Amino acid sequence: MAWPVRLSSLLMPAARLRTICHQSWLSVAGRHFFAGDEPTAVLDWDYLLDPANADQIDADVQRRKGVGNVWLVQELHAQYSAAAAAERLPVLRRLVAEALRLPNRTRPSPDSDEMEVARKVGQKPSFDFPVKDFRHRAQKLNMFRMDNLGLLTGSRTYYLKHELAELEAALVRHALSTLTGAGFRLVSVPDLLHSSYLEACGVPVHGDRTMVYSLDERLHGDVCLSGTAEMALASLLAGRRLPPSRLPLRLAAVSRCFRPEVSNLEAESGLYRVHQFTKVEMFGVCDGDLSASEALLQEFVDLQQRIFTALGLHIIIYDMPPHELGAAAYRKYDAEAWMPGRGLYGEVSSASNCTDYQSRRLRVLDEAGRPLHTVNGTACAVPRTLLALLETHQRRDGSVAVPTPLRPLLGGLELLRPRPGRAQWSRPHRLRLSDQS
């Protein structure tokens, strides 16, 4: 079967499907679908179509504020089962399309919308002078620009300069060194992906709920800018069968992330929420057993803690409630760092166990044809980590102490010091190369 496969292409040739069904336990022929009608979407049809599970599936949808409708899925299957052969195809297409909208199962948890504290690491720093936020400190250093960029690069964009730009590169190298030392393989990934791969990973591409930049389909086809390397790493494995000797598979990538997120909250202004940024991503594949993926998830959280602790940050790691989970996640942890200049904690990382949600859609299987489990996590999202660093390590004279692990990566630099003068940005203007005046 050729890849990429659009999830909207819901049927495959019967001859090819019979071969796959003969080799794999995933076959549902004769149980839920008529021969020759089998969908390519390798979902857990036994679970989704069992009326005894409907209440639980609906509860997962409601608690996540999702959009799926399990009652409609089961009704459509009843219609499909009763339809004449000539009338089954459109019902089947709608059935599978609706089933793909349903979220992953949710870990058993208290019926609460509160975040559960999983770990507290480090202490809040104390200061004997008035602390400043990142924007003030970075501009005093003369190493940051975010003003008057609306006509130049668009809103929620920024420039890092001089030693602050070098610090960004050092953070990436620090995170990668930690990951490669833990057995991760580094992969260089594309920033452009077909929308079907984003959808297979649980990211909505179309409709009002999308948070994805899409290219002009007339010129480039159905292609999107990636919001995280997770999707590219997952897609790299699409259609693959992995032997036990390769599991668990640990991959890492550095990429630019593009997100059309907006927020009117003062706490999320400036560098905290931007439209593009650099991020180091972790992605793992393991045996399709919940204990294996939960263990890998804890490993990812341990690595996040190790990275941030080495940088001298105070963090709290939360086990997130269901309404904070995306469609793909069975469980998610968020790490929040104390940001003294802002006077509050801000999210700097997350890690999710997606169990078999992505692998069923991408056909990432073991040698017996069973879906494996996938886990992902952020090792370092540069802008927010920089924000926490500058606010945590600021000094009275306006300089900022460089965390010890980063100093060798910066030629031994121990302090970021204010550079002489301060750039005076001209008023915003739009460049028009066609102007003749």
C-alpha positions in Angstrom: 0.0 0.0 0.0 1.5 3.4 -1.0 2.1 6.1 1.5 1.1 8.7 2.3 -2.5 7.6 2.7 -5.2 10.1 3.1 -7.5 9.2 6.0 -10.4 10.3 3.8 -9.5 7.5 1.4 -11.3 5.0 3.5 -11.4 1.9 1.3 -8.5 -0.2 -0.1 -8.7 -2.8 -2.9 -10.2 -6.0 -1.6 -7.4 -8.2 -2.9 -4.8 -6.1 -1.1 -6.8 -6.0 2.1 -7.3 -9.8 2.1 -3.5 -10.2 2.1 -3.1 -7.9 5.0 -6.0 -9.5 6.9 -4.5 -12.9 6.3 -1.2 -11.8 7.9 -2.6 -9.7 10.7 -4.9 -10.1 13.7 -6.4 -6.7 12.8 -8.8 -8.2 10.4 -12.5 -7.5 11.2 -13.9 -9.2 8.1 -17.0 -11.3 8.8 -17.4 -9.6 12.2 -18.2 -6.0 11.6 -18.0 -5.5 7.8 -19.0 -7.3 4.7 -16.2 -8.9 2.6 -14.8 -6.4 0.2 -16.0 -3.5 2.3 -13.3 -3.4 4.9 -12.0 0.1 5.8 -8.3 1.0 5.7 -8.7 2.7 9.1 -7.4 0.1 11.5 -9.4 1.2 14.5 -10.4 -0.9 17.5 -13.8 -1.7 16.0 -14.6 -4.3 18.7 -14.3 -1.6 21.3 -16.0 1.3 19.4 -19.0 -0.7 18.2 -19.8 -2.5 21.5 -22.9 -0.8 23.0 -21.5 -1.6 26.4 -18.6 0.9 25.8 -20.7 3.7 24.5 -21.2 5.6 27.8 -17.4 5.5 28.5 -16.5 6.6 25.0 -19.0 9.5 25.2 -17.6 10.4 28.7 -14.1 10.6 27.2 -15.5 12.9 24.4 -17.3 15.2 26.9 -14.5 15.4 29.4 -12.0 16.4 26.7 -14.5 18.9 25.1 -14.2 16.9 22.0 -16.4 16.6 18.9 -16.9 12.9 18.3 -20.2 11.2 18.6 -20.1 7.5 19.5 -23.9 7.1 19.3 -23.8 8.3 15.7 -20.9 5.8 14.9 -22.9 2.9 16.3 -26.1 4.0 14.5 -24.2 4.3 11.2 -22.9 0.8 11.7 -26.4 -0.5 12.3 -27.5 1.3 9.1 -24.5 -0.2 7.2 -25.3 -3.7 8.4 -28.9 -3.4 7.3 -28.3 -1.7 3.9 -28.5 -3.4 0.6 -25.1 -4.0 -1.1 -25.6 -1.1 -3.6 -26.3 1.3 -0.7 -23.6 0.4 1.8 -20.6 2.4 0.4 -21.7 5.9 1.3 -22.8 4.8 4.8 -19.5 3.0 5.3 -17.6 6.1 4.3 -19.5 8.3 6.8 -19.2 5.6 9.5 -15.4 5.5 9.3 -15.1 9.3 9.0 -17.1 9.7 12.2 -15.2 7.0 14.0 -11.9 8.8 13.2 -13.2 11.8 15.2 -13.4 9.9 18.4 -10.5 10.5 20.9 -8.2 8.0 22.6 -9.3 6.4 25.8 -8.5 8.3 29.0 -6.4 7.0 31.9 -8.5 6.2 35.0 -8.4 9.4 37.2 -10.5 11.2 39.8 -13.5 13.0 38.4 -11.9 16.3 38.7 -10.8 19.2 36.5 -7.8 20.0 38.8 -4.2 19.3 37.8 -2.5 16.8 40.1 1.0 17.7 41.3 3.3 14.8 40.3 6.7 16.4 41.2 8.2 19.6 42.5 11.8 20.2 41.6 14.1 23.0 43.0 13.2 26.2 44.9 12.0 29.6 43.9 15.0 32.0 43.7 15.2 34.9 46.0 16.2 38.4 45.1 17.3 41.5 47.0 16.4 43.9 44.1 13.2 44.5 42.0 13.0 41.6 39.5 12.2 42.4 35.8 10.5 40.3 33.2 12.2 38.8 30.2 11.3 41.6 27.8 12.8 44.2 30.0 16.0 42.2 30.7 16.5 41.1 27.0 16.0 44.6 25.7 18.4 46.0 28.3 20.9 43.5 27.1 20.2 44.8 23.6 19.8 41.2 22.3 16.1 41.0 21.6 13.6 42.6 19.3 9.8 42.1 19.2 8.6 45.7 18.7 7.4 47.1 15.3 7.6 43.7 13.5 3.9 43.6 12.3 4.8 44.8 8.8 8.2 43.1 8.7 7.6 39.5 9.9 4.0 39.5 11.2 2.7 39.6 14.7 4.0 37.4 17.5 7.5 37.0 15.9 10.9 38.0 17.3 14.6 38.4 16.7 17.3 37.1 19.0 20.7 38.7 18.6 24.3 38.4 19.7 24.9 36.2 22.8 21.1 35.6 23.2 21.0 33.9 19.8 24.1 31.9 20.8 22.3 30.9 24.0 19.4 29.6 21.9 21.8 27.3 20.1 23.4 26.2 23.4 20.1 25.2 24.8 19.4 23.0 21.8 22.8 21.4 22.1 22.3 20.9 25.8 19.0 19.1 25.3 20.4 17.0 22.4 23.4 16.0 24.5 21.1 14.8 27.2 18.9 12.8 24.8 21.7 11.2 22.7 23.4 10.2 26.0 20.1 8.4 26.9 20.1 6.4 23.7 18.0 8.7 21.4 18.7 8.8 17.6 18.7 12.2 16.1 16.6 12.7 13.0 16.4 15.8 10.7 12.7 16.3 9.8 10.8 18.3 7.3 8.6 21.2 8.3 6.0 20.5 5.6 3.6 17.5 5.9 0.5 16.4 4.1 -2.6 17.1 6.2 -3.4 13.4 6.5 -0.4 12.8 8.6 -1.3 15.6 11.0 -4.9 14.2 11.3 -3.5 10.7 11.9 -1.5 12.1 14.8 -4.6 13.7 16.3 -4.2 17.3 15.1 -7.3 18.8 13.5 -6.5 20.4 10.2 -9.8 21.6 8.9 -12.7 23.5 10.5 -12.9 26.1 13.3 -10.8 24.0 15.8 -7.7 23.9 13.6 -4.4 25.4 14.9 -2.5 24.7 11.7 -1.0 26.8 9.0 -2.0 25.4 5.6 -0.3 26.2 2.3 -2.4 27.3 -0.7 -3.8 24.0 -2.0 -4.0 25.3 -5.5 -0.3 25.7 -5.7 1.2 23.2 -3.3 -1.4 20.5 -2.7 -2.8 19.6 0.7 0.3 20.5 2.7 0.7 22.1 6.1 3.4 23.7 8.2 4.2 21.4 11.1 3.5 22.5 14.6 6.0 20.1 16.2 8.4 17.4 15.0 6.2 14.8 16.6 4.1 14.4 13.5 7.2 14.1 11.2 8.8 11.5 13.4 5.5 9.5 13.7 5.0 9.7 9.9 8.6 8.5 9.3 7.5 5.1 10.7 4.1 4.9 8.9 3.5 1.5 7.4 6.4 0.0 9.2 6.6 -3.2 11.2 9.2 -3.1 14.0 10.9 -6.1 15.4 11.2 -6.5 19.2 15.0 -5.9 19.0 14.3 -2.3 17.9 11.9 -1.5 20.8 11.7 0.8 22.5 12.7 3.1 19.7 13.8 6.6 20.9 14.0 9.4 18.3 14.8 13.1 18.7 14.6 16.0 16.4 15.2 19.8 16.3 12.7 21.7 14.2 11.0 25.0 13.7 7.4 24.9 14.9 4.6 26.9 13.4 1.4 27.7 15.3 -1.3 30.3 14.6 -2.2 30.5 18.3 -3.6 33.7 19.7 -4.2 34.9 23.2 -5.4 38.1 24.7 -4.0 37.2 28.2 -1.4 39.6 29.5 0.4 36.6 31.0 0.8 35.0 27.5 2.1 38.1 25.8 5.6 38.6 24.4 7.9 35.6 23.9 5.5 33.3 25.9 3.2 32.6 22.9 4.6 33.1 19.4 3.8 31.9 15.9 7.1 30.1 15.2 9.9 28.9 17.4 12.6 26.2 17.8 12.0 23.1 19.7 13.8 19.8 20.6 11.3 16.9 20.5 11.4 13.4 21.9 9.4 10.6 20.2 9.2 7.0 21.3 7.7 3.7 20.1 7.3 0.7 22.3 5.5 -2.6 22.7 1.7 -2.2 22.5 1.2 -2.8 26.2 0.1 0.0 28.6 2.8 -0.8 31.2 5.5 -0.4 28.5 4.2 3.0 27.2 3.6 4.3 30.8 7.2 3.4 31.7 8.5 5.1 28.6 6.4 8.2 29.4 8.0 8.3 32.9 11.4 8.1 31.2 10.6 11.1 29.1 9.4 13.1 32.2 12.7 12.1 34.0 14.7 13.5 31.1 12.7 16.7 31.1 13.3 17.1 34.8 17.0 16.4 34.3 17.3 19.1 31.5 15.5 21.8 33.5 17.2 21.0 36.8 20.6 21.4 35.2 19.6 24.9 34.1 18.7 25.9 37.6 15.0 26.2 37.1 12.3 25.6 39.7 9.6 23.4 38.1 6.3 21.7 39.0 5.2 18.7 36.9 1.5 18.1 36.7 -0.6 15.1 35.8 -3.1 16.8 33.6 -6.9 16.3 33.8 -8.9 14.9 30.8 -10.1 18.3 29.6 -6.5 19.3 28.9 -5.8 16.2 26.7 -5.8 16.4 23.0 -7.5 13.7 20.9 -4.5 11.4 20.8 -3.3 11.4 24.4 -4.2 8.8 27.0 -2.2 10.6 29.6 -0.3 13.9 29.6 2.2 15.6 32.0 2.9 19.4 31.8 6.0 21.0 33.3 5.7 24.5 34.5 8.7 26.7 35.4 8.7 29.6 37.9 9.2 32.8 36.0 10.0 35.5 38.7 9.6 38.5 36.4 6.1 37.5 35.5 5.4 36.3 39.1 3.8 33.1 38.0 4.5 29.6 36.6 4.4 29.0 32.9 4.3 25.8 30.9 7.7 25.0 29.4 7.2 21.3 28.4 4.8 18.4 28.1 4.9 14.7 27.6 2.1 12.4 26.4 1.3 8.7 26.1 -0.8 8.2 23.0 -1.0 4.4 23.4 -2.2 3.0 20.0 -4.1 6.1 18.8 -1.5 7.2 16.3 -0.1 3.7 15.4 -3.5 2.4 14.4 -4.0 5.3 12.0 -0.4 5.2 10.7 -0.1 1.4 10.8 3.0 1.3 13.0 2.9 -2.3 14.0 4.9 -5.1 15.5 6.0 -8.2 13.5 2.7 -9.9 14.3 0.7 -7.0 12.9 -0.4 -5.6 16.3 -0.4 -1.8 16.9 2.5 -0.5 18.9 2.3 2.4 21.4 3.8 5.9 20.8 5.0 8.5 23.4 6.1 12.1 22.8 7.5 14.9 24.8 9.2 18.3 24.5 12.8 18.3 25.6 13.3 22.0 25.1 10.9 24.7 23.7 13.5 27.5 23.3 11.5 30.7 23.8 9.8 29.8 27.1 13.0 28.2 28.4 14.9 31.4 27.5 12.2 33.4 29.3 12.5 31.3 32.5 16.3 31.4 32.3 16.7 35.2 32.0 14.1 35.9 34.7 15.6 33.2 37.1 19.3 34.1 36.7 19.0 38.0 36.4 21.3 40.2 38.5 21.0 43.6 40.0 23.3 45.2 37.4 21.2 44.0 34.5 23.4 41.1 33.6 22.3 37.5 33.5 24.2 34.5 34.8 24.7 31.7 32.3 23.8 28.2 33.8 26.9 26.1 34.3 26.1 23.3 31.7 25.8 26.0 29.0 29.1 27.8 29.6 31.3 25.3 27.7 28.9 25.6 24.7 29.4 29.4 24.8 33.1 29.5 24.9 33.3 29.8 28.7 30.9 32.7 28.8 29.6 33.2 32.4 27.5 36.3 32.1 25.3 38.0 29.5 26.1 41.7 29.9 24.3 44.7 28.5 25.8 45.7 25.2 26.7 49.3 24.6 24.0 51.6 23.3 20.5 50.5 22.4 19.0 50.0 18.9 16.5 52.6 17.9 14.0 50.9 15.6 12.5 53.1 12.9 8.7 53.4 12.6 7.1 50.3 10.9 6.8 50.4 7.1 5.9 48.0 4.4 8.6 47.3 1.7 7.2 47.4 -1.8 9.7 46.4 -4.4 7.4 47.5 -7.2 7.5 51.2 -6.0 9.3 53.4 -8.5 9.4 56.5 -6.3 
